[in-house]
Amino acid sequence: MGESLLLITIVTLVILTIRRAKPVVLDTPVTIQRPGQYHMILAPQLNRAQTFIEQIAKQFLLSHPPKADLPSQYYEIRDPAVFAKGESAYLLAITLRDGMLYFQAINPQLKANDGDSHLKALNESADEALKKYPHSEPAEEQWGEKLRESVDTIARQLKITVKAL
């Protein structure tokens, strides 16, 4: 009797261990908010891009950006640590609205391999995500350059290839 109970317990533990070893696959977008700092929307499978994006935000926010707006900046990101549904890259939009950063990371469109289609899809995604955040005063262009420098600096540090779209 005790041997049967021990055997059942061991089999149960083995089954639970095997089931937990499966990787978690996210099929819905992930939204991460740090009030007053940034808002991030990551498409399914792009949760590993969080580290890169958070470091960009940290680098840029150290320069104390104004409570103003910058037009969206669009990038194609090639990061070997990020799986983007079989693609070799993902697309990232970064916008400054009222002093807060907004990031949208999406997978490339499967039908289109040209940069213009990617830019259009990313622009539409960013516009949709930013609808509920009102515009404020435009920031000086130097802040756009500081944002680009932050992206480039963090990409170099993490050995990630970034291409502006």
Secondary structure, 3 states (H helix, E strand, C coil): CHHHHHHHHHHHHHHHHHHHCCCCCCCCCEEEEECCCEEEEECCCCHHHHHHHHHHHHHHHCCCCCCCEEEEEEEEEECCCCCECCECCEEEEEEEECCEEEEEEECCCCCCCCHHHHHHHHHHHHHHHHCCCCCCCECCHHHHHHHHHHHHHHHHHHCCEEEEC
